[in-house]
Amino acid sequence: MICPYCGKEMKKGYIPAAKMALMWIPESDKVPVTIFSKTKTGVNLTDVPIWKMQKVTSFYCTDCRVVVTPVEKQ
């Protein structure tokens, strides 16, 4: 993936979710009540890691120090 800030190639990797699902939530909203809940107003990035670790593919730019996580349609 090409960095949207500097145009250089980014490093591919992942962000692990070991105890709770990863999600992006608007700053005006609250975190869901339980670890099994999903966000209704934000974006769910992984499932809840019940039996095995979940992960979301992300890309890191070493120059800009930014992480980009493409999100699948929900």
Jmol script that loads the backbone (N, CA, C; Angstrom):
load data "model"
ATOM      1  N   MET A   1       0.846  -1.169   0.000  1.00  0.00           N
ATOM      2  CA  MET A   1       0.000   0.000   0.000  1.00  0.00           C
ATOM      3  C   MET A   1       0.897   1.239   0.000  1.00  0.00           C
ATOM      4  N   ILE A   2       0.467   2.247  -0.689  1.00  0.00           N
ATOM      5  CA  ILE A   2       1.210   3.501  -0.770  1.00  0.00           C
ATOM      6  C   ILE A   2       0.693   4.445   0.318  1.00  0.00           C
ATOM      7  N   CYS A   3       1.609   5.091   1.032  1.00  0.00           N
ATOM      8  CA  CYS A   3       1.250   6.025   2.093  1.00  0.00           C
ATOM      9  C   CYS A   3       0.479   7.209   1.500  1.00  0.00           C
ATOM     10  N   PRO A   4      -0.690   7.529   2.050  1.00  0.00           N
ATOM     11  CA  PRO A   4      -1.470   8.650   1.529  1.00  0.00           C
ATOM     12  C   PRO A   4      -0.860  10.012   1.862  1.00  0.00           C
ATOM     13  N   TYR A   5       0.142  10.042   2.743  1.00  0.00           N
ATOM     14  CA  TYR A   5       0.760  11.304   3.140  1.00  0.00           C
ATOM     15  C   TYR A   5       2.032  11.622   2.359  1.00  0.00           C
ATOM     16  N   CYS A   6       2.921  10.621   2.210  1.00  0.00           N
ATOM     17  CA  CYS A   6       4.206  10.889   1.551  1.00  0.00           C
ATOM     18  C   CYS A   6       4.375  10.165   0.219  1.00  0.00           C
ATOM     19  N   GLY A   7       3.513   9.192  -0.081  1.00  0.00           N
ATOM     20  CA  GLY A   7       3.578   8.483  -1.355  1.00  0.00           C
ATOM     21  C   GLY A   7       4.559   7.334  -1.404  1.00  0.00           C
ATOM     22  N   LYS A   8       5.189   6.986  -0.289  1.00  0.00           N
ATOM     23  CA  LYS A   8       6.135   5.874  -0.256  1.00  0.00           C
ATOM     24  C   LYS A   8       5.423   4.577   0.100  1.00  0.00           C
ATOM     25  N   GLU A   9       6.084   3.454  -0.182  1.00  0.00           N
ATOM     26  CA  GLU A   9       5.527   2.133   0.132  1.00  0.00           C
ATOM     27  C   GLU A   9       5.461   1.941   1.645  1.00  0.00           C
ATOM     28  N   MET A  10       4.355   1.380   2.117  1.00  0.00           N
ATOM     29  CA  MET A  10       4.168   1.122   3.537  1.00  0.00           C
ATOM     30  C   MET A  10       4.470  -0.344   3.849  1.00  0.00           C
ATOM     31  N   LYS A  11       4.819  -0.630   5.105  1.00  0.00           N
ATOM     32  CA  LYS A  11       5.068  -2.002   5.547  1.00  0.00           C
ATOM     33  C   LYS A  11       3.750  -2.648   5.949  1.00  0.00           C
ATOM     34  N   LYS A  12       3.516  -3.868   5.456  1.00  0.00           N
ATOM     35  CA  LYS A  12       2.296  -4.600   5.789  1.00  0.00           C
ATOM     36  C   LYS A  12       2.484  -5.357   7.092  1.00  0.00           C
ATOM     37  N   GLY A  13       1.461  -5.345   7.927  1.00  0.00           N
ATOM     38  CA  GLY A  13       1.496  -6.074   9.183  1.00  0.00           C
ATOM     39  C   GLY A  13       0.084  -6.253   9.701  1.00  0.00           C
ATOM     40  N   TYR A  14      -0.057  -6.402  11.002  1.00  0.00           N
ATOM     41  CA  TYR A  14      -1.395  -6.541  11.575  1.00  0.00           C
ATOM     42  C   TYR A  14      -1.410  -6.019  13.006  1.00  0.00           C
ATOM     43  N   ILE A  15      -2.618  -5.744  13.489  1.00  0.00           N
ATOM     44  CA  ILE A  15      -2.839  -5.355  14.876  1.00  0.00           C
ATOM     45  C   ILE A  15      -3.620  -6.495  15.522  1.00  0.00           C
ATOM     46  N   PRO A  16      -3.076  -7.103  16.598  1.00  0.00           N
ATOM     47  CA  PRO A  16      -3.752  -8.232  17.233  1.00  0.00           C
ATOM     48  C   PRO A  16      -4.854  -7.788  18.190  1.00  0.00           C
ATOM     49  N   ALA A  17      -5.893  -8.602  18.288  1.00  0.00           N
ATOM     50  CA  ALA A  17      -6.963  -8.415  19.265  1.00  0.00           C
ATOM     51  C   ALA A  17      -7.023  -9.683  20.092  1.00  0.00           C
ATOM     52  N   ALA A  18      -6.548  -9.646  21.336  1.00  0.00           N
ATOM     53  CA  ALA A  18      -6.449 -10.851  22.148  1.00  0.00           C
ATOM     54  C   ALA A  18      -7.573 -10.996  23.171  1.00  0.00           C
ATOM     55  N   LYS A  19      -8.083  -9.891  23.707  1.00  0.00           N
ATOM     56  CA  LYS A  19      -9.100  -9.976  24.750  1.00  0.00           C
ATOM     57  C   LYS A  19     -10.417  -9.342  24.355  1.00  0.00           C
ATOM     58  N   MET A  20     -10.375  -8.381  23.471  1.00  0.00           N
ATOM     59  CA  MET A  20     -11.572  -7.657  23.082  1.00  0.00           C
ATOM     60  C   MET A  20     -11.510  -7.371  21.587  1.00  0.00           C
ATOM     61  N   ALA A  21     -12.644  -7.270  20.946  1.00  0.00           N
ATOM     62  CA  ALA A  21     -12.670  -6.947  19.526  1.00  0.00           C
ATOM     63  C   ALA A  21     -12.116  -5.545  19.308  1.00  0.00           C
ATOM     64  N   LEU A  22     -11.469  -5.353  18.176  1.00  0.00           N
ATOM     65  CA  LEU A  22     -10.993  -4.017  17.827  1.00  0.00           C
ATOM     66  C   LEU A  22     -12.100  -3.277  17.105  1.00  0.00           C
ATOM     67  N   MET A  23     -12.251  -2.005  17.445  1.00  0.00           N
ATOM     68  CA  MET A  23     -13.266  -1.193  16.787  1.00  0.00           C
ATOM     69  C   MET A  23     -12.844   0.257  16.811  1.00  0.00           C
ATOM     70  N   TRP A  24     -13.333   1.011  15.834  1.00  0.00           N
ATOM     71  CA  TRP A  24     -13.158   2.457  15.812  1.00  0.00           C
ATOM     72  C   TRP A  24     -14.486   3.050  16.238  1.00  0.00           C
ATOM     73  N   ILE A  25     -14.432   3.982  17.202  1.00  0.00           N
ATOM     74  CA  ILE A  25     -15.645   4.581  17.737  1.00  0.00           C
ATOM     75  C   ILE A  25     -15.514   6.100  17.657  1.00  0.00           C
ATOM     76  N   PRO A  26     -16.540   6.800  17.163  1.00  0.00           N
ATOM     77  CA  PRO A  26     -16.479   8.261  17.128  1.00  0.00           C
ATOM     78  C   PRO A  26     -16.238   8.805  18.544  1.00  0.00           C
ATOM     79  N   GLU A  27     -15.471   9.890  18.657  1.00  0.00           N
ATOM     80  CA  GLU A  27     -15.108  10.402  19.975  1.00  0.00           C
ATOM     81  C   GLU A  27     -16.314  10.843  20.800  1.00  0.00           C
ATOM     82  N   SER A  28     -17.443  11.070  20.180  1.00  0.00           N
ATOM     83  CA  SER A  28     -18.644  11.478  20.909  1.00  0.00           C
ATOM     84  C   SER A  28     -19.415  10.289  21.492  1.00  0.00           C
ATOM     85  N   ASP A  29     -19.025   9.055  21.153  1.00  0.00           N
ATOM     86  CA  ASP A  29     -19.728   7.862  21.620  1.00  0.00           C
ATOM     87  C   ASP A  29     -18.936   7.141  22.699  1.00  0.00           C
ATOM     88  N   LYS A  30     -19.598   6.192  23.355  1.00  0.00           N
ATOM     89  CA  LYS A  30     -18.975   5.418  24.430  1.00  0.00           C
ATOM     90  C   LYS A  30     -18.598   4.024  23.945  1.00  0.00           C
ATOM     91  N   VAL A  31     -17.675   3.401  24.663  1.00  0.00           N
ATOM     92  CA  VAL A  31     -17.269   2.025  24.384  1.00  0.00           C
ATOM     93  C   VAL A  31     -18.460   1.117  24.718  1.00  0.00           C
ATOM     94  N   PRO A  32     -18.723   0.081  23.896  1.00  0.00           N
ATOM     95  CA  PRO A  32     -19.811  -0.846  24.220  1.00  0.00           C
ATOM     96  C   PRO A  32     -19.678  -1.417  25.631  1.00  0.00           C
ATOM     97  N   VAL A  33     -20.803  -1.756  26.235  1.00  0.00           N
ATOM     98  CA  VAL A  33     -20.866  -2.175  27.634  1.00  0.00           C
ATOM     99  C   VAL A  33     -20.086  -3.454  27.924  1.00  0.00           C
ATOM    100  N   THR A  34     -20.204  -4.475  27.069  1.00  0.00           N
ATOM    101  CA  THR A  34     -19.508  -5.741  27.322  1.00  0.00           C
ATOM    102  C   THR A  34     -18.514  -6.026  26.198  1.00  0.00           C
ATOM    103  N   ILE A  35     -17.606  -6.963  26.442  1.00  0.00           N
ATOM    104  CA  ILE A  35     -16.620  -7.321  25.418  1.00  0.00           C
ATOM    105  C   ILE A  35     -17.267  -8.046  24.244  1.00  0.00           C
ATOM    106  N   PHE A  36     -18.492  -8.525  24.426  1.00  0.00           N
ATOM    107  CA  PHE A  36     -19.181  -9.236  23.354  1.00  0.00           C
ATOM    108  C   PHE A  36     -20.029  -8.314  22.484  1.00  0.00           C
ATOM    109  N   SER A  37     -20.136  -7.047  22.878  1.00  0.00           N
ATOM    110  CA  SER A  37     -20.925  -6.080  22.118  1.00  0.00           C
ATOM    111  C   SER A  37     -20.166  -5.609  20.889  1.00  0.00           C
ATOM    112  N   LYS A  38     -20.908  -5.134  19.917  1.00  0.00           N
ATOM    113  CA  LYS A  38     -20.315  -4.509  18.740  1.00  0.00           C
ATOM    114  C   LYS A  38     -20.751  -3.056  18.717  1.00  0.00           C
ATOM    115  N   THR A  39     -19.930  -2.209  18.128  1.00  0.00           N
ATOM    116  CA  THR A  39     -20.288  -0.806  18.040  1.00  0.00           C
ATOM    117  C   THR A  39     -21.394  -0.618  17.003  1.00  0.00           C
ATOM    118  N   LYS A  40     -22.347   0.222  17.322  1.00  0.00           N
ATOM    119  CA  LYS A  40     -23.454   0.485  16.403  1.00  0.00           C
ATOM    120  C   LYS A  40     -23.184   1.731  15.559  1.00  0.00           C
ATOM    121  N   THR A  41     -22.413   2.656  16.081  1.00  0.00           N
ATOM    122  CA  THR A  41     -22.149   3.911  15.369  1.00  0.00           C
ATOM    123  C   THR A  41     -20.741   3.969  14.787  1.00  0.00           C
ATOM    124  N   GLY A  42     -19.873   3.060  15.212  1.00  0.00           N
ATOM    125  CA  GLY A  42     -18.497   3.048  14.739  1.00  0.00           C
ATOM    126  C   GLY A  42     -18.255   1.975  13.700  1.00  0.00           C
ATOM    127  N   VAL A  43     -17.033   1.466  13.668  1.00  0.00           N
ATOM    128  CA  VAL A  43     -16.634   0.452  12.699  1.00  0.00           C
ATOM    129  C   VAL A  43     -15.985  -0.714  13.436  1.00  0.00           C
ATOM    130  N   ASN A  44     -16.548  -1.904  13.275  1.00  0.00           N
ATOM    131  CA  ASN A  44     -15.963  -3.111  13.857  1.00  0.00           C
ATOM    132  C   ASN A  44     -14.805  -3.576  12.971  1.00  0.00           C
ATOM    133  N   LEU A  45     -13.621  -3.685  13.566  1.00  0.00           N
ATOM    134  CA  LEU A  45     -12.433  -4.085  12.805  1.00  0.00           C
ATOM    135  C   LEU A  45     -12.146  -5.583  12.901  1.00  0.00           C
ATOM    136  N   THR A  46     -12.532  -6.215  14.009  1.00  0.00           N
ATOM    137  CA  THR A  46     -12.357  -7.662  14.175  1.00  0.00           C
ATOM    138  C   THR A  46     -13.581  -8.229  14.888  1.00  0.00           C
ATOM    139  N   ASP A  47     -13.667  -9.561  14.880  1.00  0.00           N
ATOM    140  CA  ASP A  47     -14.656 -10.245  15.700  1.00  0.00           C
ATOM    141  C   ASP A  47     -14.121 -10.303  17.133  1.00  0.00           C
ATOM    142  N   VAL A  48     -14.956 -10.742  18.064  1.00  0.00           N
ATOM    143  CA  VAL A  48     -14.509 -10.939  19.443  1.00  0.00           C
ATOM    144  C   VAL A  48     -13.607 -12.170  19.478  1.00  0.00           C
ATOM    145  N   PRO A  49     -12.393 -12.059  20.048  1.00  0.00           N
ATOM    146  CA  PRO A  49     -11.459 -13.190  20.078  1.00  0.00           C
ATOM    147  C   PRO A  49     -11.786 -14.182  21.194  1.00  0.00           C
ATOM    148  N   ILE A  50     -12.774 -15.052  20.961  1.00  0.00           N
ATOM    149  CA  ILE A  50     -13.202 -15.999  21.994  1.00  0.00           C
ATOM    150  C   ILE A  50     -12.267 -17.204  22.053  1.00  0.00           C
ATOM    151  N   TRP A  51     -12.091 -17.908  20.938  1.00  0.00           N
ATOM    152  CA  TRP A  51     -11.272 -19.125  20.926  1.00  0.00           C
ATOM    153  C   TRP A  51      -9.863 -18.895  20.427  1.00  0.00           C
ATOM    154  N   LYS A  52      -9.677 -17.872  19.603  1.00  0.00           N
ATOM    155  CA  LYS A  52      -8.329 -17.590  19.091  1.00  0.00           C
ATOM    156  C   LYS A  52      -8.181 -16.097  18.865  1.00  0.00           C
ATOM    157  N   MET A  53      -6.937 -15.659  18.825  1.00  0.00           N
ATOM    158  CA  MET A  53      -6.648 -14.256  18.597  1.00  0.00           C
ATOM    159  C   MET A  53      -7.202 -13.820  17.236  1.00  0.00           C
ATOM    160  N   GLN A  54      -7.751 -12.640  17.179  1.00  0.00           N
ATOM    161  CA  GLN A  54      -8.190 -12.032  15.925  1.00  0.00           C
ATOM    162  C   GLN A  54      -7.134 -11.015  15.518  1.00  0.00           C
ATOM    163  N   LYS A  55      -7.121 -10.633  14.272  1.00  0.00           N
ATOM    164  CA  LYS A  55      -6.178  -9.605  13.836  1.00  0.00           C
ATOM    165  C   LYS A  55      -6.762  -8.846  12.658  1.00  0.00           C
ATOM    166  N   VAL A  56      -6.308  -7.634  12.493  1.00  0.00           N
ATOM    167  CA  VAL A  56      -6.736  -6.800  11.383  1.00  0.00           C
ATOM    168  C   VAL A  56      -5.477  -6.349  10.631  1.00  0.00           C
ATOM    169  N   THR A  57      -5.486  -6.539   9.322  1.00  0.00           N
ATOM    170  CA  THR A  57      -4.350  -6.141   8.500  1.00  0.00           C
ATOM    171  C   THR A  57      -4.216  -4.626   8.496  1.00  0.00           C
ATOM    172  N   SER A  58      -2.992  -4.150   8.692  1.00  0.00           N
ATOM    173  CA  SER A  58      -2.705  -2.722   8.715  1.00  0.00           C
ATOM    174  C   SER A  58      -1.379  -2.463   8.022  1.00  0.00           C
ATOM    175  N   PHE A  59      -1.156  -1.219   7.679  1.00  0.00           N
ATOM    176  CA  PHE A  59       0.069  -0.815   6.993  1.00  0.00           C
ATOM    177  C   PHE A  59       0.693   0.340   7.764  1.00  0.00           C
ATOM    178  N   TYR A  60       2.045   0.326   7.876  1.00  0.00           N
ATOM    179  CA  TYR A  60       2.772   1.329   8.652  1.00  0.00           C
ATOM    180  C   TYR A  60       3.781   2.056   7.778  1.00  0.00           C
ATOM    181  N   CYS A  61       3.771   3.376   7.843  1.00  0.00           N
ATOM    182  CA  CYS A  61       4.756   4.195   7.120  1.00  0.00           C
ATOM    183  C   CYS A  61       5.839   4.594   8.113  1.00  0.00           C
ATOM    184  N   THR A  62       7.069   4.152   7.862  1.00  0.00           N
ATOM    185  CA  THR A  62       8.169   4.453   8.778  1.00  0.00           C
ATOM    186  C   THR A  62       8.555   5.928   8.737  1.00  0.00           C
ATOM    187  N   ASP A  63       8.315   6.602   7.628  1.00  0.00           N
ATOM    188  CA  ASP A  63       8.652   8.029   7.525  1.00  0.00           C
ATOM    189  C   ASP A  63       7.613   8.901   8.237  1.00  0.00           C
ATOM    190  N   CYS A  64       6.350   8.648   7.995  1.00  0.00           N
ATOM    191  CA  CYS A  64       5.271   9.477   8.555  1.00  0.00           C
ATOM    192  C   CYS A  64       4.826   9.002   9.938  1.00  0.00           C
ATOM    193  N   ARG A  65       5.189   7.754  10.283  1.00  0.00           N
ATOM    194  CA  ARG A  65       4.786   7.146  11.556  1.00  0.00           C
ATOM    195  C   ARG A  65       3.272   7.129  11.683  1.00  0.00           C
ATOM    196  N   VAL A  66       2.636   6.648  10.639  1.00  0.00           N
ATOM    197  CA  VAL A  66       1.180   6.548  10.600  1.00  0.00           C
ATOM    198  C   VAL A  66       0.785   5.121  10.246  1.00  0.00           C
ATOM    199  N   VAL A  67      -0.303   4.638  10.842  1.00  0.00           N
ATOM    200  CA  VAL A  67      -0.843   3.315  10.551  1.00  0.00           C
ATOM    201  C   VAL A  67      -2.148   3.494   9.813  1.00  0.00           C
ATOM    202  N   VAL A  68      -2.308   2.754   8.722  1.00  0.00           N
ATOM    203  CA  VAL A  68      -3.531   2.772   7.932  1.00  0.00           C
ATOM    204  C   VAL A  68      -4.151   1.380   7.993  1.00  0.00           C
ATOM    205  N   THR A  69      -5.423   1.318   8.356  1.00  0.00           N
ATOM    206  CA  THR A  69      -6.129   0.040   8.455  1.00  0.00           C
ATOM    207  C   THR A  69      -7.328   0.063   7.515  1.00  0.00           C
ATOM    208  N   PRO A  70      -7.218  -0.580   6.351  1.00  0.00           N
ATOM    209  CA  PRO A  70      -8.360  -0.654   5.449  1.00  0.00           C
ATOM    210  C   PRO A  70      -9.504  -1.432   6.124  1.00  0.00           C
ATOM    211  N   VAL A  71     -10.727  -0.986   5.933  1.00  0.00           N
ATOM    212  CA  VAL A  71     -11.883  -1.586   6.576  1.00  0.00           C
ATOM    213  C   VAL A  71     -12.767  -2.244   5.534  1.00  0.00           C
ATOM    214  N   GLU A  72     -13.161  -3.515   5.815  1.00  0.00           N
ATOM    215  CA  GLU A  72     -14.070  -4.225   4.913  1.00  0.00           C
ATOM    216  C   GLU A  72     -15.464  -3.643   5.058  1.00  0.00           C
ATOM    217  N   LYS A  73     -16.258  -3.746   4.010  1.00  0.00           N
ATOM    218  CA  LYS A  73     -17.636  -3.285   4.064  1.00  0.00           C
ATOM    219  C   LYS A  73     -18.393  -4.090   5.107  1.00  0.00           C
ATOM    220  N   GLN A  74     -19.266  -3.414   5.840  1.00  0.00           N
ATOM    221  CA  GLN A  74     -20.016  -4.089   6.904  1.00  0.00           C
ATOM    222  C   GLN A  74     -21.483  -4.085   6.600  1.00  0.00           C
TER     223      GLN A  74
END
end "model"
wireframe off; spacefill off
backbone 0.3
color backbone group
